Amino acid sequence: FAFFDSPGDSEARAVVLDALGARVTGESDVVDVLEDAFWWARARYDDGSMLVVGMSTGVEPTSAVAQHLDALGAPLAPPVALPAFAAASRVRAVSTTAGALVAWLEAPSGDPTSQERALRVFPVDREGNVLAAPTTVSTLPAYRDGGHSLAHGGAGDDVWATYVESEPGDPYGQRTRVIALRLSERGELRERLELAEGEFFRAPIVSTHAADAVVVYTALEGTA
């Protein structure tokens, strides 16, 4: 398997390890799509190749590109520019039948310092070409530092998304809810579930199985 290494300001490369993860067996050429990318995501395809999305520059990027790479990090297609935004972060991607579903937390106000975000999703093909315009699937603000995650449903064409919802005007994300969304592979909302409500919930991660999904998240001790 491979992971991407971009320490400090050096060039990003895919580093290939052996089956046990104990020894480096190879290294790719420079992965241009991750140049200056603070946030990035990867969707693995069934043939071992992957779609990599990089957002640049800085903690609150202003642009994003995608590229189809083979299992060792070599390009299979040229980079593709993704839809424009004023300020967004924390990109996620998951493979689908047609390619991938991409999601990020975007600031509707365009203010990169705002914690109040919209969870925006859109489908792309295997090369990263956009198949439909981004849509907002969150209702109340998605708390930026709360994080979010994506996972393909174990059965059918569902994609599950989780995020932390906060009250409008709360810059600290104190009163929060963990939200799970059941989406189609194109990002259309099918179901919204409020899983938990409490103080300072963060980092929800969804994992799917044959017939269900499991969500874990963090909370301050005694506040859940």
Disulfide bonds with the S-S distance in Angstrom:
none
